[in-house]
Amino acid sequence: MNETAISQYIIGAFPDVESVTVSGDTFFFNDPAKMFPFATMVTSDTDGAFSDLGRPSVFRFNIGVGKHTFQSLFPPKATGEEETAHDFTALDRIMPHPVYGKMYWICVLNPSEETFIALKTLLAEAYDLSAKRLSNTKQTNDAQV
């Protein structure tokens, strides 16, 4: 899959999604204030050289999932167990985000069509989580008025 196909899918599949592209990086929001994206595509190593995004045509697709989903994909290690290292430069592999994994973000470099099929469920979850946060924020703001 390429960046254009992924963007078209996200904008077409979910209501009220807007994308913002800044310096080649694209952020997907369903929040009108555009505070917190639920998915991003980055093309540069501005947050560190973990993924070696300077390679030709390499991009990292990132999705913010829930804690339960994240832990089902990457089970927490028991005390004393060695942490499994991830090759953050590997293409077409679902893995924790190299920086935001602690906040339950996952990433894939250049996902294939087959991998993207698996990502669709994760994207739906990220969108739903974002919509719930937006609804909770709106309810809180309405209660304060």
HELIX and SHEET records of a PDB file:
HELIX    1   1 GLU A    3  ALA A   13  1                                  11    
HELIX    2   2 LYS A   67  LEU A   73  1                                   7    
HELIX    3   3 GLY A  101  MET A  103  5                                   3    
HELIX    4   4 GLU A  113  GLN A  144  1                                  32    
SHEET    1   A 6 GLU A  18  VAL A  22  0                                        
SHEET    2   A 6 ASP A  25  PHE A  29 -1                                        
SHEET    3   A 6 ALA A  39  VAL A  42 -1                                        
SHEET    4   A 6 ARG A  60  GLY A  64 -1                                        
SHEET    5   A 6 TRP A 105  LEU A 109 -1                                        
SHEET    6   A 6 MET A  95  PRO A  96 -1                                        
END                                                                             
